[in-house]
Amino acid sequence: MISFRLVVYNLEMCSFSIFAILCKRIKDENLSIWFVYLIKYIIFVVIKKIVLAICLVYAFNLLASGLKVFIPINVITVSVVASLGMSGLLALVAIYFVLL
């Protein structure tokens, strides 16, 4: 049985496509269980970041409504806040003040 750390190391170091590597590994070893857990974890983290980004932008809009500052909730703003966090939200506010 190969450890999970070795599988991740092999995936990071290989220059082939990830799908081809995973197909080969799953055929060679019984790693489908680890692969499923890894994919579930990645999907969970991405969905959690997107939901928290939407909540953060919405909360900012509620708190800053008195200052006449509005950051629209769309795909671009949510992806910026999901990837950069609070600094992404502050960057969007700075862009709002510079452009408007």
Sequence and secondary structure as in RCSB ss.txt:
>XXXX:A:sequence
MISFRLVVYNLEMCSFSIFAILCKRIKDENLSIWFVYLIKYIIFVVIKKIVLAICLVYAFNLLASGLKVFIPINV
ITVSVVASLGMSGLLALVAIYFVLL
>XXXX:A:secstr
   HHHHHHHHHH  S HHHHHHHHHHHSS HHHHHHHHHHHHHHHHHHHHHHHHHHHHHHHHTGGGT     SH
HHHHHHHHHTHHHHHHHHHHHHHH 
